[in-house]
């Protein structure tokens, strides 16, 4: 990965999990079967994977993650407990999957592993379960996307560094960060890490 600004939020409240719903980029090996990408590449354990009942690749539900190759730049959505008949039909291996046969992702293709990124979104019950995992791991967001969130938590602590350096970064507040981001092009990529915490009552 080329060097980019690294922002770490050490005290991220639960509202930060919503950034995963809006879609973030994740650096990983692509061109491999989905089950390997989820486990080996994204670091999800069997316990974390078990609640996920809908895998949606480029807008199409996936029934066979062991045979579905994830290409570079793919959009991957993970969900659980989607409501209604549409939610039921989108489930992996659903009994009523015939209702969406025209949009089911066709498995197959040859693996061709290489470095790349995917665009990841978390929905429904998966969001509170896995947002912390991915925020600790690190996600790539656009400056404008990050700016929307830091403005919601003024004066919160954060660290600003560089992905090419091992140093933890320069301490500042989210107010300081918002001023910096406001002068950046909207699509500038930023590596975001955060320690997701339960909001205080």
N, C-alpha and C positions, 0 to 999 in steps of 0.2 A: 504494500500500500504506500502511495506517495505520502509525504508529510502533509498533515493538515492540522488545523487547530483542534486541540483536545480540551473539552470542557467537562469537568467533574462536579457533580452536585452531591455533596456529602450528606445533605439532609433533605432528600426529595420526598415530599408528601405523596399520598396516593393519587392525587390529580395528575402527577407526572406519568402515570401508567397510560393515560389517554393518548400520549404521543405514539404509543405502539398501535393504537387503533387507527391513527391517521396514516400509518404506513412509514416504515423506516428501511433503510438499506442495511444489510448485514454482509460483511466480508466473509467468504467461506470458499471451500472447494465446490465447484459446480460441475455439471456433466456427470453426475453420479446418481444412483437410485435414491428416491426420496427418503427411504427408511435410514439410509446411511447418512444423508445430509442432516436429518433431524437428530439422530443419535450421535454419530461420531463428530460431525462438523459443528452442529449447534449445541452439543453438550446436554441434550435432554435425556433424562433417565427414563426407565420404563415406568416408574411411578408418575413422572411428569407427563409422559405421553398417554398414559391410560385414559385420562378424562377426555382427550381430544377425540371427537367423533366425526369431525368434518375437516377434510383436507381439500383445499381449493387452490388449484394451480392455474394461473392465468385465466381466472374466472370459471374454470371447469372443475367439478368435483372429481376426486381421485378415489378409486376403489382398491387399487393394488399398488401401495407405495413401494413394494419391493421390485416392481417392474417399471415404474414410472421414473424416467430420467428428468432431472431438474436442470434446465439450461441456464446459462449466464443471463442475468437481467430478469429472470422469471419473477412473477408476482405470486407469492405464497401466502395464503390466509389460513389460519388455524382457528377453529371454533368448537364450541361444545354447547349443547342445550339450545340450539337455534329454535325459535318458536314456530308453531303452525305446521301445516302439511308441507310447505316449502322447506322448512328446516328439517323435517323428517326425511324428505326426499334427498337432501344434500348430505345426509350422513353416509360415512364410509360403509359400503356393503348393505345399505338400507334395503329393507324388504320391499319398499316401493320405489326403488331406484329406477324402475322401468319408466317412471313418470319423467325422468330427466335423461333418458337414453341419448337424446340428440345433443346434449351438452356435456356428457361424461367424458373426462379426459382419456384419450386412448393411450394405454400403456405400451411399453416397448421402446425400441431404439437402442443404440449401442452407447455404452458408457465412454466418455472421453473426459476424464478428470482434468481440471485446470483451475487456477485461481480466478475468482470473480466475485460478484455480489448478487444477492437476491433482494427483492423488495418484500418485506415481511409485514403482515398485519395480524393483530390478535383481536378476536371478537368474542362477545358474550362471556360465558363463564371462564374461558381461557385467559381473558385479559387479567383479572386479579391473580390468577394462579401463576402466570409465567412472565408478567411484565418485569418483575424484580430480577428474574434470571437474565433476561436480555439486556436490561439496563446496566446490571453489574458487568456483563460480558462486553458491552459496548455496541452502540448502533450509530449509523451514519445518518445525519439529518441535514436539511438545508438551513442556512442561516435564518431565513424568514420563518421557517417552521419552529426553530428554537426560540426565536424572538417572541413568538406568540405566548410561549409558556413562561419565559423568564419575567415577562411583564406582569404575570399573575402572582408572582411571589417576590415583590420588591424587597430589597435589603437582605435577602437570604445569602448564605455563604456559597461560594463556588471557587474552583481553581481553574485557571486558564493556562494551558501549556501547549506543547507541540508534540505530535506523535513521533517525531524523529529523535526526541530526547527522553532520557530516563527520569529527569527531574519531575517532581509532582506538579509543578506549575505555580503560577503567581496567584496568591489569595486575592480575591476581590468579592464584591457583592453582585447579586443578580442585577441590581440597578446599574452598576458600572458595566456589566456585560451587555445589558440592553443598549446602552449608548454606543458600544463598539459594534454590535450587530446591526444597529440601525444604519450604519455607514458602509456595511458590506453589501455586495451584490446578493440578491435574494437566493440565488441558487448555489452559493458557495457551500461546499460540504464541510460539516463539522462532526468530529467524533464525539459522541455524548456518552458518558458513563454516569451512573447515579446509584446511590444507596437508597433504595426505596424503603420508606419507613411508614408505619401506621400513623395516620393523622391523630393528633391528640384530641381527646374529647373536650 
